[in-house]
Amino acid sequence: MAKNFIQRGDNITVMAAALAASGDLVVMGSLFGVALHGAAANEELTLKTGGVWEFPKTVADEPSVGAPAYFDAAESEITTVATDNTKVGVFTEAGANGDATCRVRLNDAF
């Protein structure tokens, strides 16, 4: 193995910028993942950077399978709208207007 290998990167430990609960989608610049445990600001927080997760969705959105999924930090939900939001993965199920949640495969390779 190469001597400069650090880790696989599917779990990343960071210092939490703000309070995070287990299951929260946490975005830190271009790094994002799901909090595997709760942490207060300035505490270590482990993020899972891949996998399929269920998140709150913009109720009016109607995503199709494979459509890009974006995180709207102001609303703390997933949306189909790219403007001012962070691309985090793709929808794994179609969604309908009125659905409050969605399933998203996080893309750990952006």
Secondary structure as a PSIPRED ss2 file (coil, helix, strand):
# PSIPRED VFORMAT (PSIPRED V4.0)

   1 M C   1.000  0.000  0.000
   2 A C   1.000  0.000  0.000
   3 K C   1.000  0.000  0.000
   4 N C   1.000  0.000  0.000
   5 F C   1.000  0.000  0.000
   6 I C   1.000  0.000  0.000
   7 Q C   1.000  0.000  0.000
   8 R C   1.000  0.000  0.000
   9 G C   1.000  0.000  0.000
  10 D C   1.000  0.000  0.000
  11 N E   0.000  0.000  1.000
  12 I E   0.000  0.000  1.000
  13 T E   0.000  0.000  1.000
  14 V E   0.000  0.000  1.000
  15 M E   0.000  0.000  1.000
  16 A C   1.000  0.000  0.000
  17 A C   1.000  0.000  0.000
  18 A C   1.000  0.000  0.000
  19 L C   1.000  0.000  0.000
  20 A E   0.000  0.000  1.000
  21 A C   1.000  0.000  0.000
  22 S C   1.000  0.000  0.000
  23 G C   1.000  0.000  0.000
  24 D C   1.000  0.000  0.000
  25 L E   0.000  0.000  1.000
  26 V E   0.000  0.000  1.000
  27 V E   0.000  0.000  1.000
  28 M E   0.000  0.000  1.000
  29 G C   1.000  0.000  0.000
  30 S C   1.000  0.000  0.000
  31 L E   0.000  0.000  1.000
  32 F E   0.000  0.000  1.000
  33 G E   0.000  0.000  1.000
  34 V E   0.000  0.000  1.000
  35 A E   0.000  0.000  1.000
  36 L C   1.000  0.000  0.000
  37 H C   1.000  0.000  0.000
  38 G C   1.000  0.000  0.000
  39 A E   0.000  0.000  1.000
  40 A C   1.000  0.000  0.000
  41 A C   1.000  0.000  0.000
  42 N C   1.000  0.000  0.000
  43 E C   1.000  0.000  0.000
  44 E E   0.000  0.000  1.000
  45 L E   0.000  0.000  1.000
  46 T E   0.000  0.000  1.000
  47 L E   0.000  0.000  1.000
  48 K E   0.000  0.000  1.000
  49 T C   1.000  0.000  0.000
  50 G C   1.000  0.000  0.000
  51 G E   0.000  0.000  1.000
  52 V E   0.000  0.000  1.000
  53 W E   0.000  0.000  1.000
  54 E E   0.000  0.000  1.000
  55 F E   0.000  0.000  1.000
  56 P E   0.000  0.000  1.000
  57 K E   0.000  0.000  1.000
  58 T C   1.000  0.000  0.000
  59 V C   1.000  0.000  0.000
  60 A C   1.000  0.000  0.000
  61 D C   1.000  0.000  0.000
  62 E C   1.000  0.000  0.000
  63 P C   1.000  0.000  0.000
  64 S C   1.000  0.000  0.000
  65 V C   1.000  0.000  0.000
  66 G C   1.000  0.000  0.000
  67 A C   1.000  0.000  0.000
  68 P E   0.000  0.000  1.000
  69 A E   0.000  0.000  1.000
  70 Y E   0.000  0.000  1.000
  71 F E   0.000  0.000  1.000
  72 D E   0.000  0.000  1.000
  73 A C   1.000  0.000  0.000
  74 A C   1.000  0.000  0.000
  75 E C   1.000  0.000  0.000
  76 S C   1.000  0.000  0.000
  77 E E   0.000  0.000  1.000
  78 I E   0.000  0.000  1.000
  79 T E   0.000  0.000  1.000
  80 T C   1.000  0.000  0.000
  81 V C   1.000  0.000  0.000
  82 A C   1.000  0.000  0.000
  83 T C   1.000  0.000  0.000
  84 D C   1.000  0.000  0.000
  85 N C   1.000  0.000  0.000
  86 T E   0.000  0.000  1.000
  87 K E   0.000  0.000  1.000
  88 V E   0.000  0.000  1.000
  89 G E   0.000  0.000  1.000
  90 V E   0.000  0.000  1.000
  91 F E   0.000  0.000  1.000
  92 T C   1.000  0.000  0.000
  93 E C   1.000  0.000  0.000
  94 A C   1.000  0.000  0.000
  95 G C   1.000  0.000  0.000
  96 A C   1.000  0.000  0.000
  97 N C   1.000  0.000  0.000
  98 G C   1.000  0.000  0.000
  99 D C   1.000  0.000  0.000
 100 A C   1.000  0.000  0.000
 101 T E   0.000  0.000  1.000
 102 C E   0.000  0.000  1.000
 103 R E   0.000  0.000  1.000
 104 V E   0.000  0.000  1.000
 105 R E   0.000  0.000  1.000
 106 L E   0.000  0.000  1.000
 107 N C   1.000  0.000  0.000
 108 D C   1.000  0.000  0.000
 109 A C   1.000  0.000  0.000
 110 F C   1.000  0.000  0.000
